[in-house]
Amino acid sequence: MASPEPEVFDVVIFGASGFTGKYVIREALKFLPPNASPIRTLALAGRSRDRVAAALRWAAAPGPAPDVPILVADAADPASLAALASRARVLLSCAGPFRLHGHQVARACAAAGADCLDISGEPEFMERVEADLHEEAAKNGSLVISACGFDSIPAELGFLFHSRQWAPPSAPASVVAHVSLESDKKIVGNFGTFESAVLGVANASHLQALRRTRPRPPKPNIPGPPPPKGSLIEHDKSLGLWVMKLPSADTVVVKRTLSKMTEHPEGLPGVEETPDFAERRKEFWASVKPAHFGVKIGTRSLLGVLRFLCTGVFIGILGGFSFGRSLLLKFPEFFSLGWFRKTGPTEEEVSSASFKMWFVGRGYSDAAHAASQRGSKPDKEVVTRVSGPEIGYITTPIVLVQCALVLLSQRGNLPKGGVYTPGIVFGPTDLQKRLEENGMSFDLVSSRTLPSD
């Protein structure tokens, strides 16, 4: 008698025993039956069954752990990943750094036709996955979407929300996101984020080499000249923040979305799209206006932004050679001036933290007129804001699980497969509404005419 086919799960969380993974489990458990949700079946996966079981008990506390299957898989074992991907409709990849562990997971999903969402904020990893796996994923019906956490959904949806506040004939020329992390306690990041930043600096030349081998992406049509570069550190009086330029994955991801929008002005059609959604998709992308985009990180005090600067200097200098990297990774709390530690934040530090992301856009009240006047200066400013709870362990799990729910409930309205940014896939869906129902907000703060010089 033939053995029964292995069960296929709606969602599989890989890297479930990691620091972020256990918070993703806790968020996903909220949507299991008897709750009305597309997640009818859930499985957890990692290298150690015992560690995953411990993470499940932590996530379910103070109640008993539910009966959730645990699968054993290792990023270093392609056969185990192939078996895992064959049992997932949507695989949530939480095992970083992704340059070390993520490519194998995405490859297994692309081969199996499973959808894969990850929480990477690593540009080289994301662009290499697109270069290596897009054609296979498109052929096999696998959507592979990186940056489905705080990197970079708030920036992506925040930019799209901001852009749509510019009613014709106005249009933005530049939008800068100012990220402010807030807490009644000490703000502490996970060691994995710090490690990813260190490895990113160490391998920066690899990203440039990859880009030289790829076709040049199409550039969107943006009114007016590029904005001036400005100072490294500035005081934004209107926001009450000291801000510093941040080399951010958000910038890369938003630019990739705008490039894809330039290539597909009506967005990406769904594999079995309903007529209503097709109309909504076209209307949505028709209302999005591209702009130059950048990110700055800000604090209320100059001392706070200097701490960011010092951390960046340490990583930039020491990350370029082997001994320096070993020092950074051995003593993260020292070299980040307390921003990161190997044990991560306490539960109290997580629950007390929050973020605000201010999008300050400058552009033209009449974009067509500005385009005809060489050297014209922006005469309009729009400010919007995205805000929410702590970024790494509350916002990221919320965002990741809501993306999975969109995939499960609206799969026919989304592209058949391929490697894409979150904005180009989720922009026209109800993801923003879902996030607003789960603790995040998207607000129009102000719109004003800029004084002429």
Stockholm file with secondary structure:
# STOCKHOLM 1.0

chainA/1-453         MASPEPEVFDVVIFGASGFTGKYVIREALKFLPPNASPIRTLALAGRSRDRVAAALRWAAAPGPAPDVPILVADAADPASLAALASRARVLLSCAGPFRLHGHQVARACAAAGADCLDISGEPEFMERVEADLHEEAAKNGSLVISACGFDSIPAELGFLFHSRQWAPPSAPASVVAHVSLESDKKIVGNFGTFESAVLGVANASHLQALRRTRPRPPKPNIPGPPPPKGSLIEHDKSLGLWVMKLPSADTVVVKRTLSKMTEHPEGLPGVEETPDFAERRKEFWASVKPAHFGVKIGTRSLLGVLRFLCTGVFIGILGGFSFGRSLLLKFPEFFSLGWFRKTGPTEEEVSSASFKMWFVGRGYSDAAHAASQRGSKPDKEVVTRVSGPEIGYITTPIVLVQCALVLLSQRGNLPKGGVYTPGIVFGPTDLQKRLEENGMSFDLVSSRTLPSD
#=GR chainA/1-453 SS CCCCCCCCEEEEEETTTSHHHHHHHHHHHTTSTTSCSSCCCEEEEESCHHHHHHHHHHHHTTSCCCCCCEEECCTTCHHHHHHHHTTEEEEEECCSCHHHHHHHHHHHHHHHTCEEEECCCCHHHHHHHHHHHHHHHHHHTCEEECCCBTTBHHHHHHHHHHHTTSCTTCEEEEEEEEEEEEESSCCCEEHHHHHHHHHHHHTHHHHHHHHHTSCCCCCCCCSSCCCCCCCSEEEETTTTEEEEECCCHHHHHHHHHHHHHHHSTTCCCCTTCCHHHHHHHHHHHHTCCCCEEEEEEEESSHHHHHHHHHHHHHHHHHTTSHHHHHHHHHCHHHHTTTSEETTCCCHHHHHHEEEEEEEEEEEESSHHHHHHSTTCCCCEEEEEEEEEECIIIIIHHHHHHHHHHHHHHSGGGSCSSEEECHHHHHTTTTHHHHHHTTTCEEEEEEEEECCCC
#=GC SS_cons         CCCCCCCCEEEEEETTTSHHHHHHHHHHHTTSTTSCSSCCCEEEEESCHHHHHHHHHHHHTTSCCCCCCEEECCTTCHHHHHHHHTTEEEEEECCSCHHHHHHHHHHHHHHHTCEEEECCCCHHHHHHHHHHHHHHHHHHTCEEECCCBTTBHHHHHHHHHHHTTSCTTCEEEEEEEEEEEEESSCCCEEHHHHHHHHHHHHTHHHHHHHHHTSCCCCCCCCSSCCCCCCCSEEEETTTTEEEEECCCHHHHHHHHHHHHHHHSTTCCCCTTCCHHHHHHHHHHHHTCCCCEEEEEEEESSHHHHHHHHHHHHHHHHHTTSHHHHHHHHHCHHHHTTTSEETTCCCHHHHHHEEEEEEEEEEEESSHHHHHHSTTCCCCEEEEEEEEEECIIIIIHHHHHHHHHHHHHHSGGGSCSSEEECHHHHHTTTTHHHHHHTTTCEEEEEEEEECCCC
//
